[in-house]
C-alpha cells in the first residue's frame, strides 16, 4: 500500500472515531466509560494522518522531479485495489451499523449473570411498580432464593424478539464492548405484545412467575404482563 493511501486511511479512520465519539454512536459498540478512549484514539489517528500528509507534500515540493522528461507509459501506477480499504471507513460515515438486536439473541445463549458469592439480594424498594433493569430482574429470578420478586409488580424496558410461538423481551449485556455481549431474556405471558415485530422497544409491566428461570431454559423467566407501551430505543442500548 502506498504512503498516500495509508495517510488518507488514517485521516478517515480518525475522523470516523471522532464522529462516533461525539454523536453518541460509539454506544453501539462499547460502554459509555470508553468514550474518552474513542475520542483520544480518533484524535491521535487524525493528527498522525494530517502530519504525514503535510510532511509528504513538503518533501515533494523540494524534490527535483524529472517526470516531465519521461513518457506517460513509463509511470508506475499503484494497485487500485488498495483504495478498496477506504470503503469500510466511508461506510461508518454514511451508514452507521445498528446496535446488536434480535438477531444476536438467536445466535447467542442467554443467561443470568451470577452474583458474587458474598452478595445478598436486598429487598426491592417500596412502590406499586418497581422499575428494574433487565439484568437485575433476570439475575434475581435465576439466583435469588429469597423470592424477592414474588408478588411484586416491576417495569422492564427491552426489545421484542420471537422464539417459535413465544414472545421475548430482551436486552444485550456487555462487559467491555459489543464483541463480548450476551442477551438476557424474559418470556412475556398474558397480555403479550405479539403484534410487534422484532427489535421493537417496549416498556412492559408485570409480575414474575416464580420458579420459571432455570438452567434448562437458559434462565429466561416468565413475566405475566399487565401493561405495555412502545418506547423509543435508548441511546445506550446495552446493559452492564
N, C-alpha and C positions, 0 to 999 in steps of 0.2 A: 504494500500500500504506500502511495506517495505521501510525502510530508503534508502537502496541501490538503489531501483528503483527511489525514489524521487530525490536522488542526481544525478543520471545519466540523468534524465529528465531535471534537472536544467542546467547541463553542455551542453546537446544537444540543449535546447531551447536558452540558452545564446549564444552558438556558431552560431545558426541559425540567431538570430537577428544581430549579428556582421557581418555575411556573407551578409545579406540583406543590411545592412547599408553601407558596404564597396564597394560592387559591383554595387550599384545603384538600385537593385531590390526593395528596400523599396518604390520607387516612384510608384510602382503598388498599394500601399496600403495607403500611407499618403503623405502630402505635403512635398516639399523639406525642408521647415523650421524645420521639425520634425526629420531630420537626427541625430542631436546631442542627442536627447532623445532616439532614437532607439539604437545608439551606447552605450550610457550610460546604458540603461536598459540591453542590452546584456552583457556588461562587468560586471555589478553587479551580474547578474544571474550566469554567468560563474564562477566568483570568489566565490560566495556562494557555488556553487556545488563542486568546487575543494577543498575549505576549509573543507567542510563537509566530503568529501571522505577521505582526508588526516587525519582528526581527527578520523574517524571511524577506519581506518586502524591502526593508532597508538594505539587506545583503544583495538583493537582486539589482537594486539601483546603482550600487557601487561596482558591480561586476561588468567588465568589458565583454560585451556579447558579440559573437561573430555569427549570430543566427542569420543576419541579413545576407551573408555570403553563401549560405547553404541553400540547397534546393528544398522545396517543400516535402519531397519524398524522403528526405534523409532524417526528418524529425522522428523522435521516439514518442509514440502515443501510449500513455499508461492504460492498463486494463480498465475498461469502463465498468467491469463488474464490481470494482471496489466501491463505486458510488452507490451500489445497492445497499451497502451498510447504512447509508443515511436514511433509508426508508423507514426502518423501525423507530428511529428517533423522531422523524417527522410525524409519525403516527401518534406519538404522545401529544404533540401539539394539536393535531386535528381531531383525533378520535381517542379520548381517554378510555382505557378499558374499564368496565364496570367492576364494582366490588364483588367478592365471592357471594354466590347466592344458592338457589335451589339445586343447581347442577352439582355444586360441591357437596351438598348434603347427601346426594345419591351416591357419590363416589367415595365418601369418607365416613368411617364409622363414628357414630355419635357416642358420647359418653358423658358421665357426670364427673367433673373434676373432683378427685378425692381430697378431702380436707386434711390438714395436718393432724397427726395422731393426738396431739395435745389440745387441739382446738375443740371447743364446745359450741353447739349452736345456741345462741341466745334466743329468748322468746321474741316473736315478731312484735313490732310496735303496735300500740292500740290504734283502732280505726276500723270503720266499716269495710274499707277497701285498702289493702296494703300494696303499694307499688313495689315490685321486685324486679331485679334483673333476671333474665332467663337463666344465667349461670347459677345464681343463688337458689332460684326455685328448683332447678333440676338437681343441684347438689343436696339440698335439704330433702327432696323427695327420695333420692337414692341412698343417702347416708345417715340421715337424722333418725336415730332410734327413738327419740322422744316424741315424734309425731307433731312437731311444732306447726306444720302446715294444716293439720287435720281440722276441718271445720272453719278455716279462715278463708275469706274472700280476698283474692290477690288480683293485681293488674299486671299483665305482661305485654311487652312490645317485641314483635319479631316479624319475620316474613313467612308467607304461606308456601308450603311445598306439599306435594301429594305423594303418597306411598301406597300404591294399589287403591283400595277404597278408603283409606284413611287420609284425613286432612291434618297436617302437622304445622305447628308454629315453630320456627327455627331461628337460631342466631349462631353466627360463627364466632368462635373464641380464638384469640391469638395470644401467643406468649411474647413473640418479638415482631413477627411480620406475617403476611398472608401465606408464606410458604409453610408455616407450622400450624395453620388454622385447622380446627376441628369443630363440628357442629354440636350444639345442644338442642334437643327437640322435645316438643310436648305434643301429645295426641289430643286433638280437640273433639270433645263429645258434646252431646246436647244440641244447643242452637249453633251448630258448627257453620262457619262461613264457607260452605262447599262451593259456592259460585265464583269465588275469587281465583284468578289464575296464579300460577307460581310467581314468587318474588313480589307479591303484593304485601305491603306493610300494613299490619293491623295492631291495634291495642285491644287486648282481649281480657275480659274479667270473668272469673270463675273460681271454682274450688277443686283442689286436687282429689283424685280418687286414691285413697290410701293403699299402699302396697303394690302399685302398678309400675313403679320404676324398678326394674330388675336387670340383672346381667343378661338374661335371656332376650330382653327387648332393647338392649343397649341403653338402658337407663332412660327410657322415654316414658315419663309418667302421663297418665290420663288427666285431662282437665275438663270438668263439667262446666261448659260455657254458659254464662248468664247474659252476657252482653259483649258486643264487639263493635269497633268502628275502624274505618280505614284512616291511616295517617301517612304523612309524607315520610319518605326514607330519611333517617337521621344522617347528619353529615358524617358522623363516625359510625359506620355500620357494624363494627365489631365490639365484642366484649372481651374483657381480660380475665 
